[in-house]
């Protein structure tokens, strides 16, 4: 399967990390991708990196609306 094209490859973001005795919180600023950020997919730990994946939102086509004349079903 061919690789998907990179649309954004931002390496200059200022991330932060706060660790307490019970939690670790990472703050990553969002940019242009915020409007396309969909549902959470997975987190993978790989070679000292945490890779967080989200799906992208898809454009949903508008449904076609049809109008019909009302009708009556009878069982005579």
BELHU-V751378 format. One record per backbone hydrogen bond with DSSP energy under -0.5 kcal/mol. CO is the residue of the C=O (numbers start at 1). NH is the residue of the N-H. E is the energy in kcal/mol with one decimal. If there is no record, write none. Layout:
# BELHU-V751378
co->{CO	CO}
nh->{NH	NH}
e->{E	E}
This chain:
# BELHU-V751378
co->{9	13	16	18	23	25	26	27	27	31	32	33	33	34	36	39	42	44	44	46	49	49	50	51	51	53	53	55	59	64	72	74}
nh->{11	15	27	25	20	18	28	16	29	34	35	36	37	37	57	55	53	46	51	49	46	51	52	44	53	41	42	38	61	66	74	76}
e->{-0.6	-1.0	-2.7	-3.0	-3.0	-2.5	-0.5	-2.0	-0.5	-1.7	-0.6	-1.3	-0.8	-0.8	-2.4	-2.8	-3.0	-0.6	-3.3	-1.6	-2.9	-0.6	-0.6	-2.6	-0.5	-2.9	-1.3	-2.6	-0.6	-0.5	-0.5	-0.5}
